Amino acid sequence: MKFAFTVIFSFSLLTAFCQNGQVKESLKVKSAILGQEVEYCVYLPAGYDATNRRYPVLYLLHGYTDDETGWVQFGEVNSIADKGISSGEATPMIIIMPDAGVSWYINSYDGKVKYEDFFVKELIPFIDANYRTRPVKDFRAIAGLSMGGHGSFLLAARHPDLFVACAPLSGAFWTEEEVIKSPEETWTNIFAHLYGENLKGAERLTPHFKSYSGVEIVKNGDAEALKKVKYYIDCGDDDFLIQGNMALHLEMKNKGIPHEFRVRDGAHNWPYWRSALPEVLKFVSDSFHRT
C-alpha cells in the first residue's frame, strides 16, 4: 500500500510539472497611493499549485497605450515561458504584468500620479504577500518593452537594492537633443502631464525630467550603485528609439557599468519583442543562479 501511494504521488507530481503554466488575467490590487485599483496579469509556472515551492519573480512591463494583457495577448508570454522552462533554458518563475496606463512608470512632476511609489511601496509587497515568491533582491528581476523598457530601467536604476537584473527592450530612451527638438504636439500629448505643461526646447530638460531619463541617470548617477544590477539592453536596428539606446549604452560604457547590449535586425513591433523574450528569460534565469 505504501509503495502504491508513493507511485501515485510521484506520478501526480510528474504530471503537474509536465503541464503548462497558467495565466490569470486582469486581477486587481488596491492602491492607496494611486487611489484606485490596478489590474495585473500573472503567469504561474507549471507545478505551482502542486508544491509549496517558492519562485523568483520577473516583473514584465507593457508599452505605451497598452495594458496588463499586452504581453499575454500579443507577446505570447505563456507559451514562450513554458517552452523556455521545459527546455531548461529558463528557470521556473512567476511573471507579473501590471497595468500602468500612460504613467511611464514614474511619479509625475505635480504629484498627481505616483506610479513609481505604487510599484515600489505597494505592488512588490502585495505580490510577495500573495504569491510564493522568494522575496529578496537576488530573486527579483524587471523587464519591459518601449515605455516598459524605460520603466524597467529607471525602476532598477533608481532602486538597485530591489532588483538583481533588468532587461529593457526597445527602451524609450532619448538624447537631450531629441527631447529639445521633439514636436510641440508630441510633448503636449505624451509628456506634458508627466514633466510639465507648455515647455519648449531646452525648457523641457527640468531636474524632474533628468531624474527619470535613463541616459541622465547613468551620466549623473552613482556608478557603484548602478553596478548592483545586471543589465541586458536590446533594440532593433530599424527602431526609431535606436539613437537613445545607443546613447545609453555609450554612457554605461563610459561609466564602466557592465551590461549586455544587443542591436538586432528588426523594428519597434511585436515580432521583435517576441523574439527577444526567450533571451530575456535566459538572462534573468542566469541572474537568479549562484555563480
N, C-alpha and C positions, 0 to 999 in steps of 0.2 A: 504493500500500500504506500509506504514511504517512497519507494522507487518510482511508482506510478505518478505520485504527486510531483516529484522532482522533475520528471519528464514533461508533464503537462505544464508546470510552471515555466520551465525553460523554453518550451515551445511557444508559450504565450508571450514571453518576453522577447524571443527572437522575432515573432510575428510583428510585435509592436514596433521594433526597431527597423523592420523591413518596410513598414508603411511610410507613406509620405508625411511630411509635416503638415500642419494645419494653419490656415489663416483665418483670423477673426476680424471682421471689418467694422469700422466706424463705432468702436467702443468709446466711452466718454470718461473724462476725468474732470472734476470740478476744479476751477481755478479761482481762488480768492484774489490773486494778483491781477488777473485779467477781467474778473467779474463776470465770467461766463464758463460754460462747459467747452472743453476742447476735445475734438474727436481724434481717435488714433486707430491704426490697424496694427495687429501683432501677428508675427509668424512664430509659431512654436514648433520646434524640431520633432521629428518622429520619436516616439517613446516618452515624450514629455509627461503624458498622463499615466504612464506605466511605472514610473520610478519616482523617487524623491530627490533625484539628482538636481544640482544647481548648475546654471548655464551662464556663460558670458553673454554680453548684450551688445548688439550693434544698433545704434540709432541711425536710421536711414531717412534723409530729408528730401522733400519734394521741391520742385521748381516753381517759378513764378506763375500765378493763376491756376496752379494745380491744387490738389488737396491730399489728404492722407491715403487715398486709394490709388494715387498715381503709380506708385511702384508695384502695386498688385495688378492693376488693370493693364497698364502699358509696359511695365518693367518686367513682368513675369517673375517676380522675386521668389515666389514659392517654388516654381519648377527649377529655377536656377540654383536656389539654395539646396533643394532636395538632391539635385544632381551633384553639386559640389560636396555635400556631406556624404552622400552614398559612395562617391569615388575616393573619399579620404582627403581630397584637396582642401576641403573646408571643415572646420570643427563644428559639431552641433552647437547652435547658438540661438538665442532669442533675438528677433529683429523687430524693433519698434519704429513705426512710421507715423509721426504726429502731424496733424493739420497745423499750418502756420499762416494761412491766409496769404496776404501780401505784406507780412510784417518784416520780411527779410531776416527773421530770427534775431532781431535786435530790440533794444529799448529806444523808442522814438525820442527825438530831441525835446519834445514838450511834455514827456512823461505820460502821455495818454495811453500808449501801448507799451507794455514792458514784457515783451516775449522772452527776451534773454533771462530775465528774472524768473519768469514762469518755468522755463526749461530747467534751469539750474536748481531752483528752490522748491519747485512743486512736482514737475514731471518725473525727474530722475528718482526722487524719494518715493513717489507713488508707484513707479514701476518696480523698484526694489522691494516695496512692501507687499505688492500684489502678485508678483511672479517669483519663481525660484531662480533668482539671479545670483551671481557672485558679486556682491555689492561693493566692489573696490575698483580703483582706477585700473589695475592690471587686467581686468576682465571687462572693460567698457571701451567701446570704440564708436566713432561717429563718421558718417559719410553722407554724401548728397550730390545732387546734380543742379547745375546752374545757380539759381537763388539758394538752393540747398547746399551746393558746393561752397558758396560764400558763407552760409550759415554754419556749416560743419567746421570750416577752417577757423572762423572767428570764435566759435564756442570753445574749440580745442585750444586755440592760441591764447584766449583770454582766461581760460580755466584749465591750464595744463595739468593740474593735480587731479582732474576728473577723468581724463581720457588717456589711454595708452596709445591709441592710433587714430589717425584722421585721414580720410581719402576723399578730397573734393574732385568731382568730375565736371569738366566744363565750368569750373567755378566762375561766378560773376565778379571777377576782379578787374579793376581799371587803373590805368595810369592817371596821374594828375592832369596831363594834357587831354586825355579822353574826357575826363569829368568837366573840365573847363569848356571844352568845345561841344559838349553834349547839347543837342537842340533844346530850346526852352520848353517845347511841348513834352519832350521825354522827361525832363526834370519835373515839370509840373504834375504830370500824370503818374509817374512811378516813384519819384524820390522825395518830393516836397514834403509829404506827410511824415517822412522819416527824419529828414535832415534840416528842413527849414523852407518856408514859403518865400517866393519872389527873390530867389538868389540867382545871380547870373555870373558866368565866368568864374574867376578866382574866388568870388564870394562864397562859392559852394564848398570850398576847402576849409570848413569850420573845424574846430577841435573835435566836435561831436562826430563829424564825418570821418576824420582821420582816425578816431578811436575805433571805428568799425571798418576801416579799409584794410584788406589783407596785406596789400603792399606796404602801407604805412605802419601797420602793426609790426611787421618784420623789420622795416627800416629803423624805426624808433624804439622798438621793444627790447626786452631783456632776452638776449640770445640764449643764455643758460636756461632760463625758464622755458623758452620755446623748444629747446632740445629735449625736454622731458617727454615729448610726444613724437611718435613715428609718423612720417607723412608720405602719402602716395598721391601725387598730383597728375591728372590725366586730362588732356584736352585735344580735340581733333585739329588737324592742320587747316581745315576749312571752316573752323568755328569762328564766329565774329568776336569771341572772347579770347582768342589765342594771344593777342598782344598783352593783355593783363596777366594771363597765366605765365607767359614768358618773363614778364617783369617781376612777378612774384618769385619765380624760380631763380632769377638773377639776384634778387635781394637776399634770398635764403642762401644762395651760394656765397655771396659776399660776406654774409654774417657767419658762415661756417656751420649752418644748420643742416644736418644730414636729412636727406629726403630722396625719394624716387620721383623722377619726372618723366612722363611719357607724352610724346606727341605722335599720335597715330593717324592713319588715313581716315577721315570722317568729318562730320559736321555736327551741328547742335540739334541732335534728334534722338529718338528712342532707339533706333538700331545701334547707334554708337554707345548709348548708356547700357543697353542690354549686353553688348559685347564686353563692356568694361566691368560689369558686376562680378563675373566669376573671378577676375583678378583681384577685385576689392575684397571678396570673401577670403581668398587665399592670403592676401596681405594681412588682414586683421586677424585671421586664424594664426598666422605665424607670430603676430604680435602678442597674442594671448598665451603662447607657449613659452616655457622657460628655455633659456639657452645654456 
